[in-house]
Amino acid sequence: MHIMDLTNAVLGWLFTSLVSPFFSLLGRGLELLLLRPLDLIGLPVAGQVAVVGLLAGLLSLFLRRLLRVGEHEDSFVAAFAAKKERQKDFALLNDWKTRDLFFRVSDRDLDEDFNTYLAHRFALHGIVYLLPILFTLFWLDTVFSPDELISRVGVAAAMPLPANSYGLAGVPVALVFFIFYLLVLFTAGWRRRRCRSRQARAADHCLPAGQPDGGSA
C-alpha cells in the first residue's frame, strides 16, 4: 500500500506539475499562432474549426508516413501470403501424422503473427488517428466553450441553423471538425489508390525481362 500511495503521489505530481502545464502552454500557443490570425481576418468560428480539421488531417497523414504504417501493412501481407503459400508443400507429405503436425504448427504460427499484427496495427492507428482527434477536440472544447460560442455565434455551436431544423440550434464544433478531418483522409486514400492503380497498369504494360522490343532494329 505504501508503494502504491507513493506511485500515485509521483504520478499526480508529474501530471499537475509537468503534463498539465505543458498542454496548457501548447494550447495557448496554438490559439495565438493559429486561431488568432484567422479571427483577425474575420473568419467565423465554423471556418476556424474547418481549418483546424484540415490541419489535424494533415498531421495524421504526416504521422502515418513517419511511422511507415503502409509499409508495415504491406510487409505483413507479403510475409503472411508467403507462409500460406508454403503450406501447400505440406500436402505432398505421405505420412498423414507428419502432415497434420506441420499444418497445426504452421497455423499456430500464422495465428501468432496475425495477433501481433493486430496489436501493432491498433497501436499505430491509435497514435496516427485517435490521439490527434482526442487532443484536438479537447483543445477546441477549451477554446470554444459554450459561453464563448454563445457570445460569438449566438448558440452553443460552430454555426447556427435556421429555426425548426429538426430541433438543432446549430452545427456542433465536433461535427465541423470531423467533416474536414475525414475529407483530408478520404482525399489522401483516394490518391493513394489511384497511384497504386496507375503503377499496376504500368507494370502490366512493361515487357518481360529479356524480351526484345518489336519496334527496335
N, C-alpha and C positions, 0 to 999 in steps of 0.2 A: 504493500500500500504506500509505503514511503517513497519507493521508486516511481510508482505511478503518479503520486502527487508532485514529485519533483519534475517528472517528464511533462506533466500538464502545465506546471508553472513555467518551465522553459519555453514550451511551445506557445503559451499565452503571451509571454514576454516578446518572443520573436514576432508574433502576429501584430501586437499592438505597437511595438517599437520599430519594426522594420517593414513588414509586409504592408500593413495598412497605410503608413505614411508614404511608402513608395508608390502604391497605386493611386493614392490621393494626389500626389505630386504629378504623376504621369497623366492622370485625368485632367488636372488643371492645365498642364502644358498642352495637351491635345485641344482643350477648349480654346485656349488663347491662340494657338497656331492654326487651327483648322476651322472651328466654328465662328470665332470672332471675325475673321476676314469675310466669311460667307455672309455673316449677319450685316457687316458694314456695306456690302454691295447690294443689300436688300433682298437676299434670297430667303424665302419663307421657311418655316420650320420643316415642312414636308420636303422641300428641296435640300435642306441641310441634312436631313436624315437619309435622303436618297444618296447624297454624296458619300456619307459615312458607309452606307450599304455597299456602294461600288468599291470603296477603298478596302472594306473588310473582305469582299470577294477577291480582290487582287492580292490581299495579304494571304488568304487561304491558298491561292494558286502559287504564290511565292513559297509558302511553307511546303506545299506538295512537291514542288520542284527541288527545294532544298533537301528534303528528306527522301527524295527519289522514290516516291510511293509507286509510280507507274513502273519503274524498273524492278522494284521488289515483286510486284504482282506478276509481271511478265516472266521473271526468273522462276517464281514458284510454279506458274502454269507449265513452263517448259520442263522443269525438273519432275513435276507430277506426271505429266504426259509420258516422259521417258520411262519412269518407273512402271507405269501402267503398261507401256509397250513391252517392257522386259518380262512381264507376267505371261505373255504369250509363249515364251520359251518353256515355261513350266509344264505346259500341256503336252510337250514332247516326251516328258519322262514316262517310262514304262511302269515304274512302281507307283501305285496309287497312294501309298502311305507317304512316300517321299514327296510326291506331287502335292498332296494335301498339306503337308507340313510347310512346303515352300510357299504355297498360296496363303496360308494363315499368317506366316511370318511377314510376308510382303504386305498383306492387308493391314496388319497391325502397324507396320512401319509407315504405310500411307496414312493411316488414321492419325498417328502421332504428328506427321508432317502437316496434315491439314489442320489439326488443333493448334499447332504452333503458329501456322499461318494466320488463322483466325484471331489468335491473341495479338499478334503483331499488327494485323490489319486494324483491329479495334483500337489499339494504342495509337497507331499512326493517324488514323482518321479522326480520333478524338483530339489529337494535337492540331491537325490541319484544319478541321472544320468546327468541332464542338467548342474548343477553347476560344477562338476568335468570336464566335457567336455569343457565348455566355458573357465574356468580358465586355464586348461592345454593347450588348443590351443592358448590362448592369451600369455601364458608364452613361448610356443615353438616358437611363431611368434617373440617374442622379442629376444630369444636366437639365433634362426636360421633365421636371417633376410636375405633378398635376396642377399645382398652383402656378408654376411658370407657364405651362401650356394654356391655362385659362386666361392668364393675363395677356398672353401674346396672340392666341388663336381664338379665344372665346369659349373653347371647350377643352376638356382634358384629352386631347387627341392631336395628331400631327396636322390634320386638315379637316375642317368642318364639312358636314354633309347637309344637303337640303332637309327640310322638315319631313317627317314621316318616311325616312329612309330605313324601313324595316327596324325601327326602334334604335338605330345607331345615331349618335350625335356627331361622330366623326370617324375618320380612318385612324386606327391606333398607330403609334410610333413603331411598334414591333412589326406590324404588317407592312408598312412602307419600307422598313429596313430589309425584311425578308424578300420582298419583291425584287429589289435591286441587287441584293446579295445573290439570290438564285439566278438572276439574269446574267450576272458575270459567270457563274459556274456553268450554266447551260450553254452560253456562248462559247466558253473555253472547251467544253465537252464536244460541242458540235464541230468546232475547228479541229480538235484532236481526231475525231472520227473521220473527218473529211481528208485530213492529211494522211491517215493510215490507208484510206481507200485509194487515194492517189498513188501512194507508194506501192500498194498491192497491184494496181493496174499497170504501173510502170514496170514492176517485176515480171508481170505476165508477158509484156511485150519485149522483154530482154531476150536476146538469143542465148541458147545454152553455150556453156564454155566449150571452146574448140570448134564450134560450128562456123564455117565461113559465111561472110555476108554476101548475099546474092548480088548486091549492087556493086561490089568491088571487083577489080580486074583479076 
